[in-house]
Amino acid sequence: MNIIELASRHCQPRKGKEHAVDAAQVSRLLQQLPGWQLRDDGTAIAKDFRFTDFHRTLGFINAVGFMANHEDHHPDLEAGYGHCRVSWSTHDVGGLSMNDFICAARVEALLAR
């Protein structure tokens, strides 16, 4: 599945370990998401985004927030002047689900516009 196919999908409710993505699938999906990295404990994917000023950073945060609310899947965000770190995980599965990769691909699509 490539990044365009991922970004075109929508999140589904996922509860329980049976919805967790296995290590091999995590590796394959991360290859489609440039710059995204697996957290050391394997429970989240994250990427740092850089912007020229705080105004653009806030615009990015608002766009990610709008998309996340629409998908009902919400990231952890850490932001400051000119940067934002976005982390996705699915607490209800105790790690990563397809929702995390779908939303990461959707973030990439936001920036491609």
MIROGU-574135 format. One record per atom (N, C-alpha, C, O): residue number from 1; residue in one letter; chain; atom name; x, y, z. Coordinates in nm, 4 decimals. Example, Ala and Ser with C-alpha at 12.3 -4.5 7.8 and 13.67 -1.06 7.14 Angstrom:
// MIROGU-574135
keza | marnu | pase | romi | xx | yy | zz
1 | A | A | N | 1.3190 | -0.5690 | 0.7800
1 | A | A | CA | 1.2300 | -0.4500 | 0.7800
1 | A | A | C | 1.3200 | -0.3300 | 0.7800
1 | A | A | O | 1.4236 | -0.3319 | 0.8465
2 | S | A | N | 1.2850 | -0.2250 | 0.7080
2 | S | A | CA | 1.3670 | -0.1060 | 0.7140
2 | S | A | C | 1.2900 | 0.0030 | 0.7870
2 | S | A | O | 1.3409 | 0.1138 | 0.8039
This chain:
// MIROGU-574135
keza | marnu | pase | romi | xx | yy | zz
1 | M | A | N | 0.0851 | -0.1171 | 0.0000
1 | M | A | CA | 0.0000 | 0.0000 | 0.0000
1 | M | A | C | 0.0899 | 0.1237 | 0.0000
1 | M | A | O | 0.1790 | 0.1355 | 0.0842
2 | N | A | N | 0.0672 | 0.2158 | -0.0938
2 | N | A | CA | 0.1503 | 0.3354 | -0.1001
2 | N | A | C | 0.0863 | 0.4504 | -0.0215
2 | N | A | O | -0.0242 | 0.4373 | 0.0310
3 | I | A | N | 0.1571 | 0.5620 | -0.0147
3 | I | A | CA | 0.1128 | 0.6748 | 0.0670
3 | I | A | C | -0.0193 | 0.7342 | 0.0173
3 | I | A | O | -0.1000 | 0.7801 | 0.0981
4 | I | A | N | -0.0421 | 0.7340 | -0.1123
4 | I | A | CA | -0.1675 | 0.7867 | -0.1672
4 | I | A | C | -0.2842 | 0.6981 | -0.1268
4 | I | A | O | -0.3903 | 0.7477 | -0.0890
5 | E | A | N | -0.2648 | 0.5681 | -0.1346
5 | E | A | CA | -0.3702 | 0.4746 | -0.0920
5 | E | A | C | -0.3968 | 0.4875 | 0.0575
5 | E | A | O | -0.5122 | 0.4851 | 0.1001
6 | L | A | N | -0.2913 | 0.5011 | 0.1376
6 | L | A | CA | -0.3097 | 0.5194 | 0.2818
6 | L | A | C | -0.3903 | 0.6454 | 0.3111
6 | L | A | O | -0.4848 | 0.6430 | 0.3900
7 | A | A | N | -0.3519 | 0.7556 | 0.2465
7 | A | A | CA | -0.4180 | 0.8840 | 0.2718
7 | A | A | C | -0.5637 | 0.8846 | 0.2267
7 | A | A | O | -0.6430 | 0.9648 | 0.2759
8 | S | A | N | -0.5994 | 0.7976 | 0.1352
8 | S | A | CA | -0.7375 | 0.7945 | 0.0868
8 | S | A | C | -0.8290 | 0.7120 | 0.1769
8 | S | A | O | -0.9510 | 0.7155 | 0.1610
9 | R | A | N | -0.7715 | 0.6386 | 0.2704
9 | R | A | CA | -0.8517 | 0.5568 | 0.3618
9 | R | A | C | -0.9018 | 0.6412 | 0.4789
9 | R | A | O | -0.8554 | 0.7532 | 0.5004
10 | H | A | N | -0.9961 | 0.5866 | 0.5536
10 | H | A | CA | -1.0484 | 0.6530 | 0.6728
10 | H | A | C | -1.0305 | 0.5633 | 0.7937
10 | H | A | O | -1.0304 | 0.4406 | 0.7829
11 | C | A | N | -1.0154 | 0.6264 | 0.9089
11 | C | A | CA | -0.9983 | 0.5526 | 1.0337
11 | C | A | C | -1.1258 | 0.4776 | 1.0700
11 | C | A | O | -1.2372 | 0.5210 | 1.0407
12 | Q | A | N | -1.1053 | 0.3649 | 1.1339
12 | Q | A | CA | -1.2140 | 0.2812 | 1.1840
12 | Q | A | C | -1.1952 | 0.2629 | 1.3339
12 | Q | A | O | -1.0819 | 0.2657 | 1.3820
13 | P | A | N | -1.3034 | 0.2442 | 1.4088
13 | P | A | CA | -1.2857 | 0.2161 | 1.5514
13 | P | A | C | -1.2047 | 0.0875 | 1.5695
13 | P | A | O | -1.2362 | -0.0153 | 1.5095
14 | R | A | N | -1.1019 | 0.0939 | 1.6514
14 | R | A | CA | -1.0152 | -0.0222 | 1.6729
14 | R | A | C | -0.9875 | -0.0337 | 1.8228
14 | R | A | O | -0.9266 | 0.0544 | 1.8835
15 | K | A | N | -1.0332 | -0.1432 | 1.8799
15 | K | A | CA | -1.0107 | -0.1701 | 2.0218
15 | K | A | C | -0.9622 | -0.3130 | 2.0367
15 | K | A | O | -1.0158 | -0.4053 | 1.9753
16 | G | A | N | -0.8607 | -0.3297 | 2.1187
16 | G | A | CA | -0.8080 | -0.4625 | 2.1445
16 | G | A | C | -0.6812 | -0.4907 | 2.0666
16 | G | A | O | -0.6586 | -0.4357 | 1.9588
17 | K | A | N | -0.5996 | -0.5770 | 2.1230
17 | K | A | CA | -0.4694 | -0.6123 | 2.0645
17 | K | A | C | -0.4792 | -0.6723 | 1.9245
17 | K | A | O | -0.3840 | -0.6653 | 1.8469
18 | E | A | N | -0.5953 | -0.7315 | 1.8920
18 | E | A | CA | -0.6093 | -0.7926 | 1.7591
18 | E | A | C | -0.6018 | -0.6888 | 1.6462
18 | E | A | O | -0.5836 | -0.7250 | 1.5300
19 | H | A | N | -0.6158 | -0.5604 | 1.6800
19 | H | A | CA | -0.6079 | -0.4538 | 1.5793
19 | H | A | C | -0.4691 | -0.3901 | 1.5715
19 | H | A | O | -0.4471 | -0.2983 | 1.4925
20 | A | A | N | -0.3764 | -0.4383 | 1.6529
20 | A | A | CA | -0.2401 | -0.3846 | 1.6493
20 | A | A | C | -0.1702 | -0.4296 | 1.5210
20 | A | A | O | -0.1923 | -0.5407 | 1.4727
21 | V | A | N | -0.0870 | -0.3434 | 1.4675
21 | V | A | CA | -0.0089 | -0.3726 | 1.3474
21 | V | A | C | 0.1187 | -0.4435 | 1.3917
21 | V | A | O | 0.1863 | -0.3979 | 1.4839
22 | D | A | N | 0.1521 | -0.5553 | 1.3260
22 | D | A | CA | 0.2723 | -0.6293 | 1.3652
22 | D | A | C | 0.3984 | -0.5603 | 1.3125
22 | D | A | O | 0.3910 | -0.4725 | 1.2266
23 | A | A | N | 0.5132 | -0.6013 | 1.3649
23 | A | A | CA | 0.6412 | -0.5363 | 1.3344
23 | A | A | C | 0.6732 | -0.5352 | 1.1859
23 | A | A | O | 0.7241 | -0.4351 | 1.1354
24 | A | A | N | 0.6453 | -0.6422 | 1.1153
24 | A | A | CA | 0.6742 | -0.6485 | 0.9713
24 | A | A | C | 0.5892 | -0.5474 | 0.8953
24 | A | A | O | 0.6376 | -0.4803 | 0.8042
25 | Q | A | N | 0.4630 | -0.5371 | 0.9333
25 | Q | A | CA | 0.3738 | -0.4419 | 0.8668
25 | Q | A | C | 0.4133 | -0.2979 | 0.9013
25 | Q | A | O | 0.4060 | -0.2100 | 0.8155
26 | V | A | N | 0.4546 | -0.2732 | 1.0250
26 | V | A | CA | 0.5032 | -0.1407 | 1.0642
26 | V | A | C | 0.6194 | -0.1005 | 0.9751
26 | V | A | O | 0.6234 | 0.0116 | 0.9246
27 | S | A | N | 0.7128 | -0.1905 | 0.9560
27 | S | A | CA | 0.8300 | -0.1629 | 0.8731
27 | S | A | C | 0.7894 | -0.1296 | 0.7298
27 | S | A | O | 0.8402 | -0.0336 | 0.6719
28 | R | A | N | 0.6991 | -0.2072 | 0.6727
28 | R | A | CA | 0.6536 | -0.1826 | 0.5341
28 | R | A | C | 0.5805 | -0.0475 | 0.5239
28 | R | A | O | 0.6027 | 0.0280 | 0.4293
29 | L | A | N | 0.4951 | -0.0181 | 0.6197
29 | L | A | CA | 0.4186 | 0.1063 | 0.6147
29 | L | A | C | 0.5080 | 0.2280 | 0.6350
29 | L | A | O | 0.4878 | 0.3307 | 0.5701
30 | L | A | N | 0.6062 | 0.2183 | 0.7235
30 | L | A | CA | 0.6973 | 0.3311 | 0.7455
30 | L | A | C | 0.7774 | 0.3648 | 0.6203
30 | L | A | O | 0.8150 | 0.4804 | 0.6006
31 | Q | A | N | 0.8037 | 0.2664 | 0.5358
31 | Q | A | CA | 0.8746 | 0.2927 | 0.4104
31 | Q | A | C | 0.7952 | 0.3860 | 0.3199
31 | Q | A | O | 0.8531 | 0.4524 | 0.2340
32 | Q | A | N | 0.6651 | 0.3919 | 0.3378
32 | Q | A | CA | 0.5787 | 0.4776 | 0.2563
32 | Q | A | C | 0.5654 | 0.6189 | 0.3138
32 | Q | A | O | 0.5079 | 0.7071 | 0.2498
33 | L | A | N | 0.6184 | 0.6401 | 0.4343
33 | L | A | CA | 0.6011 | 0.7676 | 0.5049
33 | L | A | C | 0.7366 | 0.8322 | 0.5306
33 | L | A | O | 0.7990 | 0.8058 | 0.6334
34 | P | A | N | 0.7828 | 0.9164 | 0.4386
34 | P | A | CA | 0.9169 | 0.9747 | 0.4508
34 | P | A | C | 0.9334 | 1.0556 | 0.5796
34 | P | A | O | 0.8524 | 1.1427 | 0.6114
35 | G | A | N | 1.0404 | 1.0242 | 0.6521
35 | G | A | CA | 1.0734 | 1.1001 | 0.7721
35 | G | A | C | 1.0050 | 1.0538 | 0.8995
35 | G | A | O | 1.0427 | 1.0971 | 1.0084
36 | W | A | N | 0.9063 | 0.9676 | 0.8888
36 | W | A | CA | 0.8377 | 0.9168 | 1.0077
36 | W | A | C | 0.9228 | 0.8075 | 1.0696
36 | W | A | O | 0.9813 | 0.7255 | 0.9988
37 | Q | A | N | 0.9296 | 0.8067 | 1.2026
37 | Q | A | CA | 1.0120 | 0.7103 | 1.2736
37 | Q | A | C | 0.9319 | 0.6404 | 1.3820
37 | Q | A | O | 0.8383 | 0.6964 | 1.4392
38 | L | A | N | 0.9704 | 0.5189 | 1.4082
38 | L | A | CA | 0.9105 | 0.4397 | 1.5144
38 | L | A | C | 0.9746 | 0.4806 | 1.6468
38 | L | A | O | 1.0970 | 0.4858 | 1.6580
39 | R | A | N | 0.8918 | 0.5095 | 1.7463
39 | R | A | CA | 0.9448 | 0.5407 | 1.8789
39 | R | A | C | 1.0184 | 0.4184 | 1.9331
39 | R | A | O | 0.9844 | 0.3052 | 1.8989
40 | D | A | N | 1.1183 | 0.4406 | 2.0168
40 | D | A | CA | 1.2034 | 0.3323 | 2.0676
40 | D | A | C | 1.1240 | 0.2172 | 2.1281
40 | D | A | O | 1.1636 | 0.1016 | 2.1133
41 | D | A | N | 1.0131 | 0.2460 | 2.1958
41 | D | A | CA | 0.9359 | 0.1384 | 2.2578
41 | D | A | C | 0.8372 | 0.0733 | 2.1604
41 | D | A | O | 0.7651 | -0.0193 | 2.1974
42 | G | A | N | 0.8342 | 0.1223 | 2.0349
42 | G | A | CA | 0.7513 | 0.0623 | 1.9312
42 | G | A | C | 0.6033 | 0.0913 | 1.9411
42 | G | A | O | 0.5238 | 0.0280 | 1.8715
43 | T | A | N | 0.5634 | 0.1859 | 2.0263
43 | T | A | CA | 0.4204 | 0.2116 | 2.0472
43 | T | A | C | 0.3680 | 0.3347 | 1.9743
43 | T | A | O | 0.2494 | 0.3660 | 1.9846
44 | A | A | N | 0.4538 | 0.4052 | 1.9008
44 | A | A | CA | 0.4099 | 0.5262 | 1.8309
44 | A | A | C | 0.5011 | 0.5529 | 1.7122
44 | A | A | O | 0.6151 | 0.5067 | 1.7070
45 | I | A | N | 0.4474 | 0.6293 | 1.6162
45 | I | A | CA | 0.5283 | 0.6829 | 1.5076
45 | I | A | C | 0.5261 | 0.8343 | 1.5200
45 | I | A | O | 0.4266 | 0.8920 | 1.5638
46 | A | A | N | 0.6356 | 0.8986 | 1.4816
46 | A | A | CA | 0.6452 | 1.0435 | 1.4995
46 | A | A | C | 0.7306 | 1.1057 | 1.3895
46 | A | A | O | 0.8139 | 1.0409 | 1.3262
47 | K | A | N | 0.7052 | 1.2346 | 1.3705
47 | K | A | CA | 0.7852 | 1.3124 | 1.2747
47 | K | A | C | 0.7885 | 1.4566 | 1.3213
47 | K | A | O | 0.6897 | 1.5099 | 1.3719
48 | D | A | N | 0.9052 | 1.5193 | 1.3030
48 | D | A | CA | 0.9217 | 1.6615 | 1.3315
48 | D | A | C | 0.9017 | 1.7406 | 1.2033
48 | D | A | O | 0.9602 | 1.7086 | 1.0998
49 | F | A | N | 0.8201 | 1.8424 | 1.2104
49 | F | A | CA | 0.7946 | 1.9300 | 1.0968
49 | F | A | C | 0.8500 | 2.0679 | 1.1285
49 | F | A | O | 0.8362 | 2.1170 | 1.2405
50 | R | A | N | 0.9129 | 2.1303 | 1.0291
50 | R | A | CA | 0.9752 | 2.2620 | 1.0456
50 | R | A | C | 0.9034 | 2.3637 | 0.9570
50 | R | A | O | 0.8634 | 2.3340 | 0.8445
51 | F | A | N | 0.8886 | 2.4842 | 1.0114
51 | F | A | CA | 0.8213 | 2.5924 | 0.9398
51 | F | A | C | 0.9022 | 2.7203 | 0.9576
51 | F | A | O | 0.9866 | 2.7296 | 1.0467
52 | T | A | N | 0.8759 | 2.8180 | 0.8726
52 | T | A | CA | 0.9546 | 2.9417 | 0.8758
52 | T | A | C | 0.9151 | 3.0347 | 0.9897
52 | T | A | O | 0.9926 | 3.1227 | 1.0273
53 | D | A | N | 0.7957 | 3.0163 | 1.0448
53 | D | A | CA | 0.7531 | 3.1048 | 1.1532
53 | D | A | C | 0.6402 | 3.0406 | 1.2345
53 | D | A | O | 0.5894 | 2.9341 | 1.1996
54 | F | A | N | 0.6031 | 3.1065 | 1.3416
54 | F | A | CA | 0.5009 | 3.0541 | 1.4309
54 | F | A | C | 0.3639 | 3.0520 | 1.3647
54 | F | A | O | 0.2841 | 2.9616 | 1.3894
55 | H | A | N | 0.3367 | 3.1507 | 1.2813
55 | H | A | CA | 0.2081 | 3.1567 | 1.2105
55 | H | A | C | 0.1858 | 3.0311 | 1.1261
55 | H | A | O | 0.0773 | 2.9729 | 1.1293
56 | R | A | N | 0.2865 | 2.9895 | 1.0516
56 | R | A | CA | 0.2741 | 2.8685 | 0.9694
56 | R | A | C | 0.2654 | 2.7422 | 1.0554
56 | R | A | O | 0.1957 | 2.6470 | 1.0202
57 | T | A | N | 0.3357 | 2.7424 | 1.1671
57 | T | A | CA | 0.3262 | 2.6294 | 1.2593
57 | T | A | C | 0.1835 | 2.6147 | 1.3101
57 | T | A | O | 0.1288 | 2.5044 | 1.3115
58 | L | A | N | 0.1225 | 2.7265 | 1.3521
58 | L | A | CA | -0.0159 | 2.7215 | 1.4002
58 | L | A | C | -0.1133 | 2.6802 | 1.2908
58 | L | A | O | -0.2089 | 2.6074 | 1.3175
59 | G | A | N | -0.0906 | 2.7252 | 1.1696
59 | G | A | CA | -0.1754 | 2.6828 | 1.0580
59 | G | A | C | -0.1689 | 2.5326 | 1.0382
59 | G | A | O | -0.2710 | 2.4679 | 1.0150
60 | F | A | N | -0.0483 | 2.4769 | 1.0474
60 | F | A | CA | -0.0292 | 2.3328 | 1.0358
60 | F | A | C | -0.1030 | 2.2609 | 1.1484
60 | F | A | O | -0.1749 | 2.1641 | 1.1239
61 | I | A | N | -0.0854 | 2.3075 | 1.2701
61 | I | A | CA | -0.1515 | 2.2452 | 1.3855
61 | I | A | C | -0.3024 | 2.2466 | 1.3681
61 | I | A | O | -0.3688 | 2.1466 | 1.3953
62 | N | A | N | -0.3574 | 2.3588 | 1.3229
62 | N | A | CA | -0.5023 | 2.3673 | 1.3014
62 | N | A | C | -0.5483 | 2.2708 | 1.1923
62 | N | A | O | -0.6534 | 2.2080 | 1.2056
63 | A | A | N | -0.4712 | 2.2586 | 1.0856
63 | A | A | CA | -0.5082 | 2.1660 | 0.9775
63 | A | A | C | -0.5032 | 2.0217 | 1.0269
63 | A | A | O | -0.5934 | 1.9430 | 0.9977
64 | V | A | N | -0.3984 | 1.9865 | 1.1014
64 | V | A | CA | -0.3885 | 1.8512 | 1.1570
64 | V | A | C | -0.5036 | 1.8264 | 1.2536
64 | V | A | O | -0.5637 | 1.7190 | 1.2523
65 | G | A | N | -0.5346 | 1.9242 | 1.3368
65 | G | A | CA | -0.6446 | 1.9100 | 1.4317
65 | G | A | C | -0.7788 | 1.8908 | 1.3643
65 | G | A | O | -0.8595 | 1.8093 | 1.4090
66 | F | A | N | -0.8035 | 1.9645 | 1.2576
66 | F | A | CA | -0.9286 | 1.9500 | 1.1836
66 | F | A | C | -0.9392 | 1.8094 | 1.1249
66 | F | A | O | -1.0435 | 1.7448 | 1.1356
67 | M | A | N | -0.8309 | 1.7623 | 1.0628
67 | M | A | CA | -0.8306 | 1.6288 | 1.0043
67 | M | A | C | -0.8485 | 1.5225 | 1.1131
67 | M | A | O | -0.9250 | 1.4277 | 1.0952
68 | A | A | N | -0.7789 | 1.5379 | 1.2246
68 | A | A | CA | -0.7858 | 1.4408 | 1.3335
68 | A | A | C | -0.9278 | 1.4328 | 1.3908
68 | A | A | O | -0.9770 | 1.3237 | 1.4197
69 | N | A | N | -0.9921 | 1.5455 | 1.4069
69 | N | A | CA | -1.1305 | 1.5442 | 1.4555
69 | N | A | C | -1.2224 | 1.4755 | 1.3558
69 | N | A | O | -1.3115 | 1.4000 | 1.3948
70 | H | A | N | -1.2014 | 1.5009 | 1.2292
70 | H | A | CA | -1.2834 | 1.4380 | 1.1257
70 | H | A | C | -1.2664 | 1.2859 | 1.1286
70 | H | A | O | -1.3634 | 1.2124 | 1.1102
71 | E | A | N | -1.1449 | 1.2391 | 1.1514
71 | E | A | CA | -1.1153 | 1.0954 | 1.1547
71 | E | A | C | -1.1408 | 1.0343 | 1.2928
71 | E | A | O | -1.1375 | 0.9122 | 1.3081
72 | D | A | N | -1.1658 | 1.1179 | 1.3920
72 | D | A | CA | -1.1830 | 1.0741 | 1.5316
72 | D | A | C | -1.0629 | 0.9919 | 1.5784
72 | D | A | O | -1.0771 | 0.8884 | 1.6435
73 | H | A | N | -0.9446 | 1.0415 | 1.5430
73 | H | A | CA | -0.8185 | 0.9796 | 1.5848
73 | H | A | C | -0.7203 | 1.0937 | 1.6062
73 | H | A | O | -0.6887 | 1.1667 | 1.5122
74 | H | A | N | -0.6718 | 1.1099 | 1.7286
74 | H | A | CA | -0.6017 | 1.2321 | 1.7661
74 | H | A | C | -0.4557 | 1.2070 | 1.8024
74 | H | A | O | -0.4245 | 1.1128 | 1.8754
75 | P | A | N | -0.3658 | 1.2922 | 1.7508
75 | P | A | CA | -0.2230 | 1.2761 | 1.7780
75 | P | A | C | -0.1814 | 1.3486 | 1.9059
75 | P | A | O | -0.2577 | 1.4262 | 1.9635
76 | D | A | N | -0.0598 | 1.3213 | 1.9476
76 | D | A | CA | 0.0079 | 1.4061 | 2.0452
76 | D | A | C | 0.0861 | 1.5080 | 1.9634
76 | D | A | O | 0.1538 | 1.4724 | 1.8669
77 | L | A | N | 0.0766 | 1.6338 | 2.0020
77 | L | A | CA | 0.1464 | 1.7413 | 1.9323
77 | L | A | C | 0.2358 | 1.8155 | 2.0307
77 | L | A | O | 0.1944 | 1.8468 | 2.1423
78 | E | A | N | 0.3579 | 1.8432 | 1.9885
78 | E | A | CA | 0.4514 | 1.9263 | 2.0644
78 | E | A | C | 0.4951 | 2.0366 | 1.9691
78 | E | A | O | 0.5477 | 2.0090 | 1.8612
79 | A | A | N | 0.4734 | 2.1609 | 2.0088
79 | A | A | CA | 0.5013 | 2.2698 | 1.9155
79 | A | A | C | 0.5763 | 2.3842 | 1.9821
79 | A | A | O | 0.5716 | 2.4026 | 2.1037
80 | G | A | N | 0.6452 | 2.4597 | 1.8987
80 | G | A | CA | 0.7141 | 2.5808 | 1.9388
80 | G | A | C | 0.7311 | 2.6679 | 1.8157
80 | G | A | O | 0.6721 | 2.6406 | 1.7112
81 | Y | A | N | 0.8107 | 2.7713 | 1.8276
81 | Y | A | CA | 0.8317 | 2.8602 | 1.7149
81 | Y | A | C | 0.8958 | 2.7839 | 1.5994
81 | Y | A | O | 1.0101 | 2.7392 | 1.6090
82 | G | A | N | 0.8211 | 2.7697 | 1.4904
82 | G | A | CA | 0.8753 | 2.7100 | 1.3691
82 | G | A | C | 0.8862 | 2.5590 | 1.3671
82 | G | A | O | 0.9502 | 2.5038 | 1.2776
83 | H | A | N | 0.8252 | 2.4899 | 1.4636
83 | H | A | CA | 0.8337 | 2.3440 | 1.4589
83 | H | A | C | 0.7153 | 2.2798 | 1.5300
83 | H | A | O | 0.6536 | 2.3389 | 1.6186
84 | C | A | N | 0.6858 | 2.1569 | 1.4882
84 | C | A | CA | 0.5814 | 2.0773 | 1.5520
84 | C | A | C | 0.6177 | 1.9300 | 1.5370
84 | C | A | O | 0.6500 | 1.8843 | 1.4273
85 | R | A | N | 0.6125 | 1.8572 | 1.6456
85 | R | A | CA | 0.6341 | 1.7121 | 1.6437
85 | R | A | C | 0.4977 | 1.6473 | 1.6559
85 | R | A | O | 0.4222 | 1.6754 | 1.7490
86 | V | A | N | 0.4668 | 1.5602 | 1.5611
86 | V | A | CA | 0.3389 | 1.4889 | 1.5575
86 | V | A | C | 0.3662 | 1.3427 | 1.5886
86 | V | A | O | 0.4514 | 1.2802 | 1.5254
87 | S | A | N | 0.2939 | 1.2878 | 1.6862
87 | S | A | CA | 0.3076 | 1.1466 | 1.7230
87 | S | A | C | 0.1716 | 1.0797 | 1.7175
87 | S | A | O | 0.0730 | 1.1318 | 1.7696
88 | W | A | N | 0.1675 | 0.9641 | 1.6540
88 | W | A | CA | 0.0440 | 0.8857 | 1.6437
88 | W | A | C | 0.0607 | 0.7525 | 1.7147
88 | W | A | O | 0.1637 | 0.6865 | 1.7010
89 | S | A | N | -0.0394 | 0.7136 | 1.7897
89 | S | A | CA | -0.0496 | 0.5798 | 1.8474
89 | S | A | C | -0.1978 | 0.5536 | 1.8732
89 | S | A | O | -0.2796 | 0.6456 | 1.8717
90 | T | A | N | -0.2304 | 0.4282 | 1.8965
90 | T | A | CA | -0.3695 | 0.3923 | 1.9242
90 | T | A | C | -0.3737 | 0.3306 | 2.0633
90 | T | A | O | -0.3411 | 0.2133 | 2.0815
91 | H | A | N | -0.4138 | 0.4098 | 2.1600
91 | H | A | CA | -0.4149 | 0.3656 | 2.2995
91 | H | A | C | -0.5022 | 0.2423 | 2.3186
91 | H | A | O | -0.4704 | 0.1552 | 2.3995
92 | D | A | N | -0.6121 | 0.2349 | 2.2442
92 | D | A | CA | -0.7061 | 0.1234 | 2.2604
92 | D | A | C | -0.6524 | -0.0108 | 2.2115
92 | D | A | O | -0.7112 | -0.1149 | 2.2408
93 | V | A | N | -0.5409 | -0.0097 | 2.1371
93 | V | A | CA | -0.4778 | -0.1368 | 2.0985
93 | V | A | C | -0.3425 | -0.1550 | 2.1679
93 | V | A | O | -0.2770 | -0.2580 | 2.1514
94 | G | A | N | -0.3018 | -0.0558 | 2.2446
94 | G | A | CA | -0.1752 | -0.0654 | 2.3160
94 | G | A | C | -0.0542 | -0.0467 | 2.2284
94 | G | A | O | 0.0534 | -0.0977 | 2.2596
95 | G | A | N | -0.0693 | 0.0249 | 2.1200
95 | G | A | CA | 0.0429 | 0.0477 | 2.0283
95 | G | A | C | -0.0035 | 0.1099 | 1.8994
95 | G | A | O | -0.0724 | 0.2119 | 1.9003
96 | L | A | N | 0.0338 | 0.0495 | 1.7882
96 | L | A | CA | 0.0044 | 0.1050 | 1.6564
96 | L | A | C | -0.1061 | 0.0266 | 1.5866
96 | L | A | O | -0.1110 | -0.0963 | 1.5924
97 | S | A | N | -0.1945 | 0.1008 | 1.5206
97 | S | A | CA | -0.2981 | 0.0415 | 1.4359
97 | S | A | C | -0.2888 | 0.1059 | 1.2982
97 | S | A | O | -0.2113 | 0.1994 | 1.2781
98 | M | A | N | -0.3666 | 0.0566 | 1.2048
98 | M | A | CA | -0.3709 | 0.1174 | 1.0710
98 | M | A | C | -0.4113 | 0.2639 | 1.0787
98 | M | A | O | -0.3690 | 0.3436 | 0.9949
99 | N | A | N | -0.4923 | 0.3011 | 1.1775
99 | N | A | CA | -0.5347 | 0.4407 | 1.1911
99 | N | A | C | -0.4153 | 0.5350 | 1.2007
99 | N | A | O | -0.4191 | 0.6454 | 1.1463
100 | D | A | N | -0.3098 | 0.4929 | 1.2691
100 | D | A | CA | -0.1925 | 0.5785 | 1.2854
100 | D | A | C | -0.1240 | 0.6048 | 1.1517
100 | D | A | O | -0.0807 | 0.7168 | 1.1248
101 | F | A | N | -0.1145 | 0.5040 | 1.0698
101 | F | A | CA | -0.0497 | 0.5182 | 0.9398
101 | F | A | C | -0.1387 | 0.5950 | 0.8416
101 | F | A | O | -0.0888 | 0.6724 | 0.7599
102 | I | A | N | -0.2680 | 0.5738 | 0.8497
102 | I | A | CA | -0.3622 | 0.6509 | 0.7679
102 | I | A | C | -0.3486 | 0.7994 | 0.8005
102 | I | A | O | -0.3394 | 0.8828 | 0.7105
103 | C | A | N | -0.3474 | 0.8315 | 0.9288
103 | C | A | CA | -0.3396 | 0.9728 | 0.9679
103 | C | A | C | -0.2036 | 1.0342 | 0.9365
103 | C | A | O | -0.1964 | 1.1514 | 0.8994
104 | A | A | N | -0.0964 | 0.9579 | 0.9506
104 | A | A | CA | 0.0350 | 1.0093 | 0.9122
104 | A | A | C | 0.0381 | 1.0402 | 0.7624
104 | A | A | O | 0.0928 | 1.1425 | 0.7213
105 | A | A | N | -0.0195 | 0.9532 | 0.6820
105 | A | A | CA | -0.0263 | 0.9774 | 0.5370
105 | A | A | C | -0.1127 | 1.0989 | 0.5067
105 | A | A | O | -0.0826 | 1.1747 | 0.4145
106 | R | A | N | -0.2193 | 1.1184 | 0.5827
106 | R | A | CA | -0.3053 | 1.2353 | 0.5632
106 | R | A | C | -0.2315 | 1.3645 | 0.6002
106 | R | A | O | -0.2526 | 1.4678 | 0.5367
107 | V | A | N | -0.1458 | 1.3593 | 0.7015
107 | V | A | CA | -0.0639 | 1.4766 | 0.7356
107 | V | A | C | 0.0286 | 1.5090 | 0.6191
107 | V | A | O | 0.0426 | 1.6254 | 0.5814
108 | E | A | N | 0.0914 | 1.4077 | 0.5621
108 | E | A | CA | 0.1774 | 1.4301 | 0.4463
108 | E | A | C | 0.0983 | 1.4913 | 0.3305
108 | E | A | O | 0.1485 | 1.5788 | 0.2599
109 | A | A | N | -0.0245 | 1.4455 | 0.3114
109 | A | A | CA | -0.1082 | 1.5001 | 0.2040
109 | A | A | C | -0.1428 | 1.6463 | 0.2293
109 | A | A | O | -0.1529 | 1.7244 | 0.1347
110 | L | A | N | -0.1611 | 1.6846 | 0.3558
110 | L | A | CA | -0.1876 | 1.8250 | 0.3876
110 | L | A | C | -0.0727 | 1.9141 | 0.3404
110 | L | A | O | -0.0950 | 2.0225 | 0.2865
111 | L | A | N | 0.0479 | 1.8681 | 0.3607
111 | L | A | CA | 0.1648 | 1.9476 | 0.3239
111 | L | A | C | 0.1940 | 1.9449 | 0.1745
111 | L | A | O | 0.2625 | 2.0333 | 0.1230
112 | A | A | N | 0.1435 | 1.8459 | 0.1058
112 | A | A | CA | 0.1667 | 1.8343 | -0.0385
112 | A | A | C | 0.0798 | 1.9327 | -0.1172
112 | A | A | O | 0.1055 | 1.9583 | -0.2348
113 | R | A | N | -0.0208 | 1.9864 | -0.0535
113 | R | A | CA | -0.1133 | 2.0790 | -0.1238
113 | R | A | C | -0.0527 | 2.2134 | -0.1460
113 | R | A | O | -0.1170 | 2.3014 | -0.2032
